[in-house]
Structures are given as structure tokens and as C-alpha cells.
Amino acid sequence: METTKYPYSTFTGKVDQKIDYTKDGVNQVTVTGTMDMHGIKKSITIPGTLTVQNGLLFLKSNFNIKLADYNVKIPSVLGSNIAEQVAVTVTATMKQFGGKK
């Protein structure tokens, strides 16, 4: 992954569904945004579970990323030992931003 050159990957997105963040509950959602990994930015949509509880938001998501989509080269020496896709697991705790709902 050349982590010295690309130490971070980021995802910035918005929940596609309209959620009432004032009511506690569990919501199946999709989040559409931009994944920035290995110097490549791609628009993606990921599935997740968004839980609203006591004013806090908890997001959990599991999805796969194809390394080739982000120009991550697998050295031929390691080719059979490295997966072409990686599983990404996200667990985030957020509090509501004071801006628009």
C-alpha cells in the first residue's frame, strides 16, 4: 500500500436516506461519498447501520474495496498471498453537528 507515501485513506460522504436524528432507533442506510485511497479519489456507495441513541450517532459498515481500483499494485512475489480485494470495517461514533439537519 506504500503507507509511507500514502499513510491515510479517507471517506467523506452523506447518508442517502432522510433520518430523524431526534428519535432513537436503528436505521439501515447507504452512504454515498468519496473514498480517497492511495492518491486516487472514487465515488462509492456503502451500506451501513446507523443507530441514533441519546443524541449520539453510531455507524457500522462492512464493504470491500478492489485494490486495482486505487492503483495499488501487488508485487508479483507476493501475488498469491495478497487478496485483490480488502474487507473494510467501519465503526464510528458521532455527535450531531450544529448545522443543517
Buried (B, 14 or more C-beta within 10 A) or exposed (E): BEEEEBEEBEBEBEBEEEBEBEEEEEBEBEBEBEBBBBEEEEEBEBEBEBBBEEEEBBBEBEBEBEBEBBEBEBEEEEEEEEEEEBEBEEEEEEEEEEEEE
